[in-house]
Amino acid sequence: MDIPSANQSEASQQQWAGHWSSVSPPQSHQNPVSAFQHLTLTAPHHPWPGYGMQHCSSAVVPPGKPPCSLPLVSNGSLQPQHAPPQPPRPNNHQVTCPPVLHPFADQRLLNGPQSPLQKDSSSSPDLLFASADPSQSRPAEGFAGHNHNYNSPVSPVQQQPQWAVSPPGAVKQFVPDAVGQERTLQSLNSESRYGLDPESLPSAVKVMAEDQAQWEGKVYVSEPGSCLPPLATTSCTIEDKGSASPFAIRATSSCFPCDGPTNLLTRLPLGALISPLAGVNHGQNILPDCTESECIGGCSSCGAFMCPAMGWQDCGQRFHCQFCGKLCDVPWQFYQPTKGVEGIRMDKEKRPELSMGSYEVINSQQGEAAVLMLAIDVSVQALRGGHLEFITHQIRTLLTSLNGEDEENLADARVGLMTYDSRIHLYDLSPALSRPHMLVITESDELQLPVAAGLLVPLKDCIDSINSVLQLIPQFGAEPNDSTGVPIELPVKAALAIFQALKCPGKLLIFHAAPLIEMGTTHTSSGFFSSNKPKSIFEPSEAAASLVRDCVSQGCSVHLFHLSQELVGGAWPGHIPYLTGGALCTYSHLQGEMDKERFSADLKHAFSMNTGFKAELKLSVSKNMRVLGCYGLFLPGRSPAFVTLASVDWRTTLALEVEHTGSLDETRGVAIQSALSYSTWTGERRTRVHTVILKCSKHLQDAFRNYQAQALLSFYTKKMYCAVLERPLQELREELQTQITEALACYRKHCCSASVSAGQLVLPQYLRALPVYINSLRKSEVLLPGLRSSVHQRLQQRCQVLSMDPSCTAVHFYPQLLPLSLTVDSSGPQKLNEAVRSCSASLDAEGLYLVNAPLTLLLWVGRQVPTWALMELFNTGCFSSLPSGETKLPVFETALSTSVRSVINSLNSHSPSVRKLCVVKQGDSCEEALQRHLVEDKSPNGGASYADFLYHLHVNSVRLVQ
């Protein structure tokens, strides 16, 4: 959210996802909501009745009867107004916040008066909380920072501090207090421009902690129509009892509306996050399987696979397809009688396709085994860089380990080797040859292989030949005319030609060091308005997109190790790797020890990843619903319900969006199925089937009760990061804010059972963290670039986030801020402290903090950390002499050093990527890297703080209701 800076005038009209309107004159009493500086929202795509987008008019308030508990401005001073007490009504899924204050009110302290102008708190406005059971004295849990009076149904909140009256034209300043004087300049980013206390707002940290405590040591049974699953960040054991695990399919809502108009009223999307190769539990990849000849066939009409959602009729002779609504006959060899009124087959527990939501079918078709191709750059820049010896040594070490007895499958896998500069050098690794033969291809425009035999040989038969070539590569002579860069498409085309000649899928690992140039830069039409130019900086060129399609059809996954990253300019080489299921790893010439360690870890990760090749994904939904869109790292095909991928692993996640085409039956529910057909390393063809069965309801309140904030965040992330290819960034940010505002207005109008004033924030129980997630997404580097955001960094971050699962996505947009204990007990294992809110106000100058995100790991050191702690951790007692930036902690046998390194190793073991540790000192120039991860504060790129964003959501949602 783009907001005015602190040094800009409050009265001036500022741009904020629309336009501001001026403040109404304070001389007359009026509706306080209309007195705010407010936002004109854009018209929704599907407006629902009763929600106009116009500004509220200034209605005169009758004397002695203020419409809400918001303070009113009158004659230059603040006059607190109070609403009559209103007892709450029972509602287990509704949470209300304290009244939202006027922009000039400050709410830093809630205990007693802080100003001579402040009066007694006995007549302050009411704080309402709803309870699930009226007989219970304890209300439903609200937000952090609230003190409840459990002896009375209505609990008064303390009077808020007020601004001192200033003469006309003077700058308004808050009356200082003891606590306010001790505040550092760093905590100013956490303060709200409208006087809201950030600690009293809904906390994502508290939501995750409560969910983890609820499911700690318990088992979630995933069955048809089950309750809300644990959050994606919660560690929990899943048991499959007829519906897919939430690690495989996580719906945005566990209860779908029965009809389209009800869904449009919520303004929240219907869909699911699908990890097609995931198992039942996190990190597992094994499922019960059955052969194609033993498995009951699915629907012959729509092609859906057999699942527990199918309804059996005529004593087991036919079944009703949940996805197309047609009746299908069962072959006589699979016939089994049914029992009971529900028509359950007698052999249900013996067949995974009838009793489990996830299973795997071993197809009778056998494909070609996958191969591994290594491509090494031997251009002038690579030979002069001096890192070829290190690279070849690492490859030889890893290939030798893969050829061991414990890796029989990879030892049998075929391996090939090529080197390239402006030409392609292939190597015949046939065991019958006394030494490898080099084949040179000079025509790079139209690659034609002279021979195909011997280019790909089983690893156990060619390990000696490959090692001999790898030892000679650093001694190659450079070509005299090879001074320009090398296009990354050159080795990709050569490897693709080999894969096509041998009709096999595989992985291509490219080790590139030369400057990157684009192939086919000449166009038939030139100039700024050329039709050949991409529509967006995120869109790949036509040549790259064409090459990606060829790789996808062949099942070629590209992993690029870029050894000489350009800081400014140059072509970005990441489109081909990421769109083919691979990755891009960049290094700064492998000069430091940290880069070398990261390269070794990345290389091992690329070799050992459990991967499926030539994947085809088919998505099916229940009758009277259809697939509206599918979002992820892939090139769209003929239909959003059919996705083709070059390779896939258990972390690959796609977002599926559905919509109604008719009314759903509450008794049958709604089913979503994903069927992934892929090839293993050995060439075995398998189909992994996931089916989730959800409830559906005619009541709007049931839909809001079953939405989860983390699932919506992951869905919005994939949808918006895919939409940047075609739509302006400002439009996407406005759309996010508009949808959430209208959703809160709808819940307030139709589902709020308690009578609350206009100054109180009302949120569904499981969407308390949604505003902070959406604000973090809106001000991310992809949607809101900063002055120091390079194009390459934004392109890289977009692809990395698109490939994340819901758990990593939630931690990426709300990083963990972990305080480290300075006093360590060395007698037992070290445990992580509970995370605190991701804001600068949570940082203590006397402490150490770790910022844990999927792509970043930061260690923040306060200026007042004790000298003995600095000595134990860094071997220096001077704060100014501490290392700053990317570094590696020294290894000492002290208790604090051992504890911190143990925590860092534990966090890195659960990270999907290899991260470098960055030390950030308080007040240092590199502290901006930390500020980007404190998502509740104002971001360096101009994004609004969480408190300010929530304020605007509330004010505009109240305006829509009135």
Secondary structure, DSSP 4 states (H G I P E B T S, - for coil): -B---TTS-SSS---SSS-B-PPPPTTS---TGGGS--B-PPPPSS--TT---SPPP-PPPPTT--SSSS-EEETTEEE---PPP-PPPP-TTEEEEEEPPPTT---S--SS--STT---GGGPPEE----S-TT-SSPPP--TT----TTSSSEEPPPPP-BPP--TTSPP-BPP-HHHHT--GGGGGGS-TT---GGGS--HHHHHHHHHHHHTT-EEEE-TT--PPPPTTS--EEEESSS--TTTEEESBSEEESSHHHHHHH----EEEE-TT--SSTT-----EEETTTSPP--TTT-PPP-TTPEEEGGGTEEE-TTT--EEEPPGGG---EETTTTEETTGGG-HHHH-SEEEEEEEEE-PPPEEEEEEE-SHHHHHHT-HHHHHHHHHHHHHHHTSTT-HHHHHSEEEEEEESSSEEEEE--TTSSS-EEEEE---SS---S--TTSSEEHHHHHHHHHHHHHHGGGPPPPTT--S---THHHHHHHHHHHHHHT--EEEEEEE-SPP--S----SS-STT-TTS-SSTTSPPHHHHHHHHHHHHHTEEEEEEESB--SSSS----HHHHHTT-EEEE-BTT-SHHHHHHHHHHHHHHHH---EEEEEEEEEE-TTEEEEEEESSS---S-TTEEEEEEE-TT--EEEEEEESSPPPTTT-EEEEEEEEEE-TT-EEEEEEEEEEEEEES-HHHHHHTB-HHHHHHHHHHHHHHHTTTS-HHHHHHHHHHHHHHHHHHHHHHT--S---TTEEEEEGGGTTHHHHHHHHHTSTTTS--TT--HHHHHHHHHHHHT--HHHHHHHHS-EEEEEPSS--TTS---PPPPB-SSGGG--TT-EEEEE-SS-EEEEE-TT--HHHHHHHHS---GGGS--EE-------SHHHHHHHHHHHHHHHT-SS---EEEEETT-GGGHHHHTT-TTSPPTTSBPPHHHHHHHHHHHHHHHH-
